[in-house]
Amino acid sequence: MSSLTRVPRSARKSAGDRRSEFEPRVLRAVEDLLAEGTPFTELAVQRIAAASGSARSTFYRYFPDKSSLLVRLGELATADLFAAAERWWSAERTERQAGVVDAAAAMIEGVRAHRYLLLALSEVAAYDREVGAYWRARVAAFTELVGARLAADRAAGRVAAQLDPRATAVILTSMVERTMAVACSADTDTGIEDGELAAALGRAIWLVVYGDAP
């Protein structure tokens, strides 16, 4: 006779289901702790686990160290903002300039929502090999996507023939990354509304790419 207290095998959650519930809790906990002013390097695992309502052993089951934690949280925090930009660069150009403004607005919203974690990611990437490799690879993949689209547009005659796809992709990616870092920093107040910033950034991107198109 089976135990009345035992959870049926069919009702048990898979490891993937448990992780999908655990990771967002940790993300919120880490961002709350960072918002309080605690540097990421000073966040103890025990404190993160307690803030997320988890056991220390559960934390280490999913994250062997804080570097792997920051990489995974960075993936979660940047998924939406990269997706917004990637959709615009992958789409057909029927929406004209309004499309890139919408993409910029979505990116700004994503950065605002996760600015403390993104600031920590940027700082730690400067000296942590694992975190730095992740962030450089993520930015490089996006830069490659932009470059491929620019090359296709040049081949189709949609941009100026003298436009260099690879160099322009690096310029655009760096421009956006730096703009987001300055405008959305926790310590900087530019006095610029997010809508104004999105409109100006979208226009700048559009003019760089299509300002001198045939």
C-alpha positions as CSV (number, residue, x, y, z in Angstrom):
1,M,0.0,0.0,0.0
2,S,1.5,3.3,-1.0
3,S,2.1,6.0,1.5
4,L,-0.7,8.6,1.8
5,T,1.9,11.4,2.3
6,R,4.1,10.5,-0.7
7,V,3.7,12.8,-3.7
8,P,2.8,10.7,-6.8
9,R,5.7,10.6,-9.3
10,S,3.4,12.1,-12.0
11,A,2.8,15.1,-9.7
12,R,6.4,15.8,-8.9
13,K,7.9,18.9,-10.6
14,S,10.7,18.4,-13.0
15,A,14.1,20.0,-12.4
16,G,13.3,22.4,-15.2
17,D,10.0,23.4,-13.6
18,R,11.7,24.0,-10.2
19,R,14.5,26.0,-11.9
20,S,12.0,28.2,-13.7
21,E,10.4,29.1,-10.4
22,F,13.7,29.4,-8.5
23,E,15.6,31.7,-10.9
24,P,13.1,34.6,-11.0
25,R,13.0,34.6,-7.2
26,V,16.7,34.9,-7.0
27,L,16.7,37.6,-9.7
28,R,14.3,39.7,-7.7
29,A,16.2,39.1,-4.5
30,V,19.5,40.1,-6.0
31,E,18.1,43.2,-7.6
32,D,16.4,44.3,-4.3
33,L,19.7,43.9,-2.4
34,L,21.6,45.8,-5.1
35,A,19.0,48.6,-5.0
36,E,19.6,48.9,-1.3
37,G,23.2,49.9,-2.1
38,T,25.1,46.6,-1.5
39,P,27.8,46.0,-4.2
40,F,27.5,42.6,-5.9
41,T,30.9,41.6,-4.7
42,E,29.7,42.0,-1.1
43,L,26.6,39.9,-1.5
44,A,27.0,36.7,0.5
45,V,25.4,33.6,-0.9
46,Q,23.6,33.1,2.5
47,R,22.1,36.5,2.2
48,I,20.9,35.9,-1.4
49,A,19.4,32.6,-0.4
50,A,17.6,34.0,2.6
51,A,16.3,37.0,0.6
52,S,14.9,34.6,-2.1
53,G,13.4,32.3,0.5
54,S,15.7,29.4,-0.5
55,A,18.2,27.2,1.3
56,R,21.9,27.7,0.7
57,S,22.1,24.1,-0.6
58,T,19.4,24.9,-3.2
59,F,21.4,27.9,-4.4
60,Y,24.5,25.8,-5.0
61,R,22.5,23.2,-6.8
62,Y,21.8,25.6,-9.6
63,F,24.7,28.0,-9.2
64,P,28.2,26.7,-8.4
65,D,29.5,30.2,-7.7
66,K,28.5,33.9,-7.9
67,S,30.0,34.3,-11.4
68,S,27.7,31.7,-12.8
69,L,24.8,33.3,-10.9
70,L,25.5,36.7,-12.4
71,V,25.8,35.2,-15.9
72,R,22.4,33.5,-15.6
73,L,20.7,36.5,-14.1
74,G,22.2,38.6,-16.9
75,E,20.6,36.3,-19.4
76,L,17.3,36.6,-17.8
77,A,17.5,40.4,-17.4
78,T,18.6,41.1,-20.9
79,A,16.4,38.6,-22.8
80,D,13.6,41.1,-23.5
81,L,15.7,44.1,-24.3
82,F,17.9,42.2,-26.8
83,A,14.8,40.5,-28.3
84,A,13.2,43.9,-29.0
85,A,16.2,45.1,-30.9
86,E,16.8,41.8,-32.7
87,R,13.2,41.8,-33.9
88,W,13.7,45.2,-35.5
89,W,16.9,44.2,-37.2
90,S,15.4,41.0,-38.4
91,A,12.1,42.4,-39.7
92,E,11.2,43.8,-43.1
93,R,11.6,47.6,-43.3
94,T,7.9,48.4,-43.7
95,E,7.5,50.2,-40.4
96,R,10.1,52.9,-41.3
97,Q,11.6,55.0,-38.5
98,A,8.8,54.4,-36.0
99,G,9.9,50.7,-35.7
100,V,13.4,51.5,-34.4
101,V,11.9,54.1,-32.0
102,D,9.6,51.4,-30.6
103,A,12.6,49.0,-30.3
104,A,14.6,51.7,-28.5
105,A,11.7,52.3,-26.1
106,A,11.4,48.6,-25.3
107,M,15.2,48.4,-24.6
108,I,15.1,51.5,-22.3
109,E,12.2,50.0,-20.4
110,G,14.1,46.8,-20.0
111,V,17.2,48.6,-18.8
112,R,15.2,50.7,-16.3
113,A,13.7,47.5,-14.9
114,H,17.0,45.8,-14.3
115,R,19.4,48.7,-14.1
116,Y,21.0,47.6,-10.8
117,L,21.8,44.2,-12.1
118,L,23.1,45.5,-15.4
119,L,25.3,47.9,-13.6
120,A,26.7,45.0,-11.6
121,L,27.1,42.9,-14.7
122,S,29.1,45.7,-16.4
123,E,31.3,46.2,-13.4
124,V,32.1,42.6,-12.7
125,A,32.7,41.9,-16.5
126,A,35.7,44.2,-16.3
127,Y,37.6,41.8,-14.1
128,D,35.8,38.4,-13.9
129,R,36.8,36.2,-16.8
130,E,33.6,34.1,-16.9
131,V,31.3,37.1,-16.7
132,G,33.4,39.2,-19.1
133,A,33.4,36.3,-21.7
134,Y,29.6,36.0,-21.4
135,W,28.9,39.7,-21.9
136,R,31.4,40.1,-24.7
137,A,30.0,37.1,-26.5
138,R,26.4,38.4,-26.1
139,V,27.3,41.8,-27.5
140,A,29.3,40.3,-30.3
141,A,26.4,38.1,-31.3
142,F,24.1,41.1,-31.5
143,T,26.8,43.1,-33.4
144,E,27.1,40.2,-35.9
145,L,23.3,40.2,-36.4
146,V,23.3,44.0,-37.1
147,G,26.3,43.6,-39.5
148,A,24.6,40.8,-41.4
149,R,21.4,42.9,-41.9
150,L,23.4,45.9,-43.0
151,A,25.3,43.8,-45.5
152,A,22.0,42.4,-46.9
153,D,20.6,46.0,-47.1
154,R,23.6,47.2,-49.0
155,A,23.5,44.3,-51.4
156,A,19.8,45.1,-52.0
157,G,20.6,48.8,-52.5
158,R,18.6,49.9,-49.5
159,V,21.6,51.7,-47.9
160,A,24.4,53.7,-49.4
161,A,27.0,51.7,-51.2
162,Q,29.9,53.2,-49.2
163,L,28.4,52.0,-45.9
164,D,30.7,49.5,-44.2
165,P,28.5,46.9,-42.5
166,R,30.9,45.6,-40.0
167,A,32.3,49.0,-38.9
168,T,28.8,50.5,-38.7
169,A,27.5,47.6,-36.7
170,V,30.2,48.1,-34.1
171,I,29.5,51.9,-34.0
172,L,25.8,51.4,-33.6
173,T,26.1,48.7,-30.9
174,S,28.6,50.8,-28.9
175,M,26.5,53.9,-29.3
176,V,23.4,52.1,-27.9
177,E,25.2,50.3,-25.1
178,R,26.9,53.6,-23.9
179,T,23.6,55.6,-24.2
180,M,21.8,53.1,-22.1
181,A,24.6,53.0,-19.5
182,V,24.6,56.8,-19.2
183,A,20.9,57.6,-19.4
184,C,19.8,54.7,-17.2
185,S,22.5,54.7,-14.6
186,A,21.4,54.6,-11.0
187,D,23.7,57.6,-10.3
188,T,23.0,59.8,-13.3
189,D,20.0,62.0,-13.9
190,T,20.1,63.5,-17.4
191,G,16.6,65.1,-17.1
192,I,15.6,63.3,-20.3
193,E,12.3,61.5,-20.4
194,D,12.4,57.9,-21.6
195,G,10.1,58.8,-24.6
196,E,12.4,61.6,-25.6
197,L,15.4,59.4,-25.3
198,A,13.8,56.6,-27.4
199,A,12.8,59.1,-30.1
200,A,16.3,60.6,-30.3
201,L,18.1,57.3,-30.2
202,G,15.8,55.8,-32.8
203,R,16.3,58.8,-35.1
204,A,20.1,58.6,-34.6
205,I,20.2,54.9,-35.5
206,W,17.9,55.4,-38.5
207,L,20.0,58.3,-39.9
208,V,23.3,56.4,-39.5
209,V,21.8,53.5,-41.5
210,Y,19.5,55.1,-44.0
211,G,20.3,58.8,-43.9
212,D,22.2,58.8,-47.1
213,A,20.4,55.8,-48.7
214,P,19.7,56.0,-52.5
